[in-house]
Amino acid sequence: MRTTTVVLSVFLIAFLGGAALTTASPQVSADERLLQEAKLLIFDKKWDAALDKLQELVSSYPKSPHNGQALFYKGECLGSLKGRERDAVQAYKDYIRLPDANASLVEESEGSIIDLAYALYEKGDKAAVRDIEERLSRSNKAVQFYAAYKLSLVPDKAVASKAVPILKRYIETEKEQELVDRARIALMRISPESLKSAEERRSSSETTRALHIRIWKKGQREAQVSINIPWALADLALGAMSDEDKAAIRKKGYDINRILDDLARGKERIIKIDDGESIIEIWIE
């Protein structure tokens, strides 16, 4: 029985909002009701029954605005049925080509295609790996990275090596440490030599970047305080601050750790702080 809070929450968010209306409100259209019923069946992992509902929706209501979603969920069902991987891949591809496809569902579809293609490759369909290779050129960085990571698992080094440029770029430029670590593992599988050169370039980049801090008194043109230090030393400078100093700064509404993290991740190009008397500017270049 699904009695946990998590399962109930997922159920309520994903399905109950729509499904409850299908039984309690006459305003819900028949085509929408079919989609909600299919979702409930998918939630219960009743793939064949869900497929029947989706097919009924498309056949009975060819102009329904819900047919796009039905195509996505068709891929979900087929991908969970043994021997239907190729049909699932095609369903996802058809959904992605829709002009009004939802961006989040497109990303999910791309990820599912990668997983299904790799599963087919493991079963002996060597041509299936092309679907992974194609996603190396996607504009969506998450899809691009996942394709490169999955390709690194392919035993054929000639095929896996196509992921090297993307993995190297992540190691050299990515700010998210978890992604960098995953890229390192993937690149190590393919080419330890490429990993070494990528690490050297990342180290060089971090050394040359600098943290700049300028502090002006309001009404004055020249900075009272001007600090420039290599970014690689920024953590050391931060570590040298006492907890009491950091706490005092936080009381004024500023968190040094968060500020540096936002700058490092590229969330902010320059941070300005106005404390009423002075203006503080912090940036990296």
C-alpha positions as CSV (number, residue, x, y, z in Angstrom):
1,M,0.0,0.0,0.0
2,R,1.2,3.5,-0.8
3,T,0.9,5.1,2.6
4,T,4.0,7.2,2.8
5,T,3.8,11.0,2.8
6,V,6.1,11.2,-0.2
7,V,3.9,8.9,-2.4
8,L,0.8,10.7,-1.3
9,S,2.3,14.1,-2.1
10,V,3.4,13.0,-5.6
11,F,0.0,11.5,-6.2
12,L,-1.8,14.7,-5.2
13,I,0.4,17.0,-7.1
14,A,0.7,15.0,-10.3
15,F,-2.8,13.5,-10.6
16,L,-5.4,14.2,-8.0
17,G,-5.7,17.9,-9.0
18,G,-6.9,16.8,-12.4
19,A,-8.4,13.4,-11.7
20,A,-10.6,14.7,-8.9
21,L,-12.1,17.2,-11.3
22,T,-12.8,14.4,-13.8
23,T,-15.3,12.8,-11.4
24,A,-16.6,15.8,-9.5
25,S,-16.9,18.5,-12.2
26,P,-19.0,18.3,-15.4
27,Q,-16.7,21.0,-16.9
28,V,-13.9,18.6,-17.5
29,S,-13.9,17.6,-21.1
30,A,-13.9,13.9,-22.2
31,D,-10.5,14.1,-23.8
32,E,-8.9,15.6,-20.7
33,R,-10.6,12.9,-18.6
34,L,-8.9,10.2,-20.8
35,L,-5.6,11.8,-20.3
36,Q,-6.0,12.0,-16.5
37,E,-7.1,8.4,-16.4
38,A,-4.0,7.4,-18.4
39,K,-1.8,9.3,-15.9
40,L,-3.4,7.4,-13.0
41,L,-2.7,4.1,-14.7
42,I,0.9,5.1,-15.4
43,F,1.2,6.0,-11.7
44,D,0.1,2.4,-10.9
45,K,2.5,1.1,-13.6
46,K,-0.4,-0.4,-15.7
47,W,1.4,0.4,-18.9
48,D,-0.9,-1.5,-21.4
49,A,-4.0,-0.1,-19.9
50,A,-2.6,3.4,-20.0
51,L,-1.6,2.9,-23.6
52,D,-5.2,2.0,-24.4
53,K,-6.5,5.2,-22.8
54,L,-3.9,7.3,-24.7
55,Q,-4.8,5.6,-28.0
56,E,-8.5,6.2,-27.3
57,L,-7.8,9.9,-26.7
58,V,-5.9,10.4,-29.9
59,S,-8.3,8.3,-32.0
60,S,-11.5,9.8,-30.6
61,Y,-10.3,13.4,-30.4
62,P,-7.7,14.0,-33.1
63,K,-7.8,17.7,-32.6
64,S,-7.5,17.6,-28.8
65,P,-5.0,20.0,-27.3
66,H,-3.9,17.1,-25.0
67,N,-2.7,14.9,-27.8
68,G,0.9,16.3,-27.4
69,Q,1.0,15.2,-23.8
70,A,-0.5,11.9,-24.8
71,L,2.4,11.3,-27.1
72,F,4.9,12.0,-24.3
73,Y,3.2,9.6,-22.0
74,K,3.0,7.0,-24.8
75,G,6.8,7.1,-24.7
76,E,6.7,6.6,-21.0
77,C,4.6,3.6,-21.3
78,L,6.4,2.0,-24.2
79,G,9.8,2.6,-22.6
80,S,8.6,0.5,-19.6
81,L,7.4,-2.4,-21.7
82,K,9.9,-5.2,-22.6
83,G,10.8,-5.1,-26.3
84,R,9.1,-1.8,-27.0
85,E,12.3,0.4,-26.6
86,R,12.4,1.4,-30.3
87,D,8.8,2.4,-30.3
88,A,9.3,4.5,-27.2
89,V,12.3,6.3,-28.8
90,Q,10.1,7.1,-31.8
91,A,7.3,8.4,-29.6
92,Y,9.7,10.7,-27.7
93,K,11.2,11.9,-31.0
94,D,7.7,12.7,-32.3
95,Y,6.9,14.6,-29.2
96,I,10.1,16.7,-29.4
97,R,9.2,17.7,-32.9
98,L,5.9,19.3,-31.8
99,P,5.9,23.1,-32.2
100,D,4.2,23.5,-28.8
101,A,6.2,20.9,-26.9
102,N,6.9,21.7,-23.3
103,A,10.5,22.5,-22.6
104,S,10.7,20.4,-19.4
105,L,9.0,17.4,-21.2
106,V,11.4,17.9,-24.1
107,E,14.4,17.6,-21.7
108,E,12.8,14.5,-20.1
109,S,12.2,13.0,-23.5
110,E,15.8,13.6,-24.6
111,G,17.1,12.0,-21.4
112,S,14.8,9.0,-21.9
113,I,16.0,8.6,-25.5
114,I,19.6,8.5,-24.3
115,D,18.8,5.8,-21.7
116,L,16.8,3.7,-24.1
117,A,19.4,4.0,-26.9
118,Y,22.1,2.8,-24.5
119,A,19.9,-0.1,-23.4
120,L,19.4,-1.1,-27.0
121,Y,23.2,-0.8,-27.6
122,E,23.9,-3.1,-24.7
123,K,21.5,-5.6,-26.3
124,G,23.5,-5.6,-29.5
125,D,21.9,-2.8,-31.5
126,K,25.2,-0.9,-32.3
127,A,23.4,1.6,-34.5
128,A,21.3,2.8,-31.5
129,V,24.3,4.7,-30.1
130,R,23.8,7.2,-32.9
131,D,20.8,8.6,-30.9
132,I,23.2,9.4,-28.1
133,E,25.8,10.9,-30.4
134,E,23.1,13.2,-31.9
135,R,22.4,14.7,-28.5
136,L,26.0,15.8,-28.0
137,S,25.1,18.8,-30.2
138,R,21.9,19.8,-28.4
139,S,21.7,23.4,-27.1
140,N,20.3,22.2,-23.8
141,K,23.5,21.8,-21.6
142,A,21.9,19.2,-19.4
143,V,21.0,16.9,-22.3
144,Q,24.4,17.5,-23.9
145,F,26.3,16.6,-20.8
146,Y,24.1,13.5,-20.1
147,A,24.7,12.3,-23.6
148,A,28.5,12.7,-23.2
149,Y,28.5,10.9,-19.8
150,K,26.4,8.0,-21.2
151,L,28.7,7.8,-24.2
152,S,31.7,7.4,-21.9
153,L,30.2,4.0,-20.9
154,V,30.4,2.6,-24.4
155,P,33.3,0.1,-24.5
156,D,34.2,1.1,-28.1
157,K,36.8,3.9,-27.5
158,A,36.4,5.2,-31.1
159,V,32.7,5.8,-30.3
160,A,33.2,7.0,-26.7
161,S,35.9,9.5,-27.7
162,K,33.2,11.6,-29.4
163,A,32.2,12.7,-25.9
164,V,35.8,14.0,-25.1
165,P,35.4,17.6,-26.2
166,I,32.2,18.2,-24.1
167,L,33.7,16.5,-21.0
168,K,36.9,18.5,-21.3
169,R,34.9,21.7,-21.6
170,Y,33.0,20.9,-18.4
171,I,36.1,20.2,-16.5
172,E,37.8,23.3,-17.7
173,T,34.9,25.8,-17.2
174,E,32.0,24.3,-15.2
175,K,31.4,25.9,-11.8
176,E,29.1,23.1,-10.4
177,Q,31.5,20.8,-8.6
178,E,29.3,17.7,-8.9
179,L,29.2,18.0,-12.7
180,V,32.9,18.5,-12.8
181,D,33.5,15.4,-10.8
182,R,31.2,13.3,-13.0
183,A,32.9,14.7,-16.1
184,R,36.3,13.7,-14.6
185,I,35.1,10.1,-14.0
186,A,33.7,9.9,-17.5
187,L,36.8,11.3,-19.1
188,M,39.0,9.0,-17.1
189,R,37.2,6.0,-18.6
190,I,37.8,7.3,-22.2
191,S,41.2,9.1,-22.1
192,P,43.3,9.7,-19.0
193,E,45.6,11.9,-21.2
194,S,42.7,14.2,-22.0
195,L,41.7,14.4,-18.4
196,K,45.2,15.5,-17.5
197,S,45.2,18.3,-20.0
198,A,41.7,19.4,-19.0
199,E,42.8,19.5,-15.3
200,E,45.8,21.6,-16.2
201,R,43.7,24.1,-18.1
202,R,41.2,24.3,-15.3
203,S,44.0,24.9,-12.8
204,S,45.5,27.6,-15.0
205,S,42.1,29.3,-15.4
206,E,41.5,29.4,-11.6
207,T,45.0,30.8,-11.0
208,T,44.6,33.7,-13.5
209,R,41.1,34.7,-12.3
210,A,41.2,37.4,-9.7
211,L,38.8,38.6,-7.0
212,H,38.4,42.4,-6.9
213,I,36.9,44.4,-4.0
214,R,36.5,48.1,-4.1
215,I,35.0,50.3,-1.3
216,W,34.1,53.9,-1.8
217,K,32.8,56.5,0.7
218,K,29.7,58.1,-0.7
219,G,30.6,61.4,-2.4
220,Q,34.2,60.4,-3.0
221,R,35.7,59.4,-6.4
222,E,38.7,57.4,-5.3
223,A,38.3,54.0,-3.5
224,Q,39.1,53.9,0.1
225,V,39.9,50.2,-0.1
226,S,41.1,48.4,-3.2
227,I,41.9,44.6,-3.1
228,N,42.9,42.3,-5.9
229,I,43.8,38.7,-5.1
230,P,44.0,35.5,-7.3
231,W,40.8,33.7,-7.2
232,A,42.6,30.6,-6.1
233,L,43.5,32.4,-2.9
234,A,40.0,33.7,-2.2
235,D,39.0,30.6,-0.2
236,L,42.1,31.1,1.9
237,A,41.3,34.7,2.5
238,L,37.7,33.7,3.5
239,G,39.0,30.9,5.7
240,A,41.2,33.4,7.6
241,M,38.1,35.4,8.7
242,S,36.9,34.4,12.2
243,D,33.4,33.1,12.7
244,E,32.7,36.2,14.8
245,D,33.6,38.5,11.9
246,K,31.4,36.5,9.5
247,A,28.5,36.6,12.0
248,A,28.9,40.3,12.4
249,I,28.7,40.7,8.6
250,R,25.6,38.5,8.4
251,K,23.9,40.6,11.0
252,K,24.1,43.5,8.5
253,G,22.3,41.2,5.9
254,Y,25.3,40.0,4.0
255,D,26.6,36.4,3.7
256,I,30.2,36.3,2.4
257,N,30.0,32.6,1.6
258,R,26.9,33.1,-0.5
259,I,28.3,36.2,-2.3
260,L,31.5,34.4,-3.4
261,D,29.5,31.3,-4.3
262,D,27.2,33.3,-6.6
263,L,30.2,35.0,-8.2
264,A,32.0,31.7,-8.8
265,R,28.9,30.1,-10.3
266,G,28.4,33.0,-12.6
267,K,25.0,33.9,-11.1
268,E,26.2,37.5,-10.7
269,R,28.8,39.5,-12.7
270,I,29.3,42.1,-10.0
271,I,27.8,42.5,-6.6
272,K,27.2,46.0,-5.1
273,I,26.5,46.6,-1.5
274,D,25.3,50.0,-0.2
275,D,25.5,50.2,3.6
276,G,24.3,53.8,3.7
277,E,27.7,55.4,4.1
278,S,29.9,53.3,1.7
279,I,29.5,51.4,-1.5
280,I,31.2,48.0,-1.9
281,E,31.7,46.4,-5.2
282,I,32.9,42.7,-5.6
283,W,33.6,41.0,-8.9
284,I,35.7,38.3,-10.5
285,E,37.6,38.6,-13.8
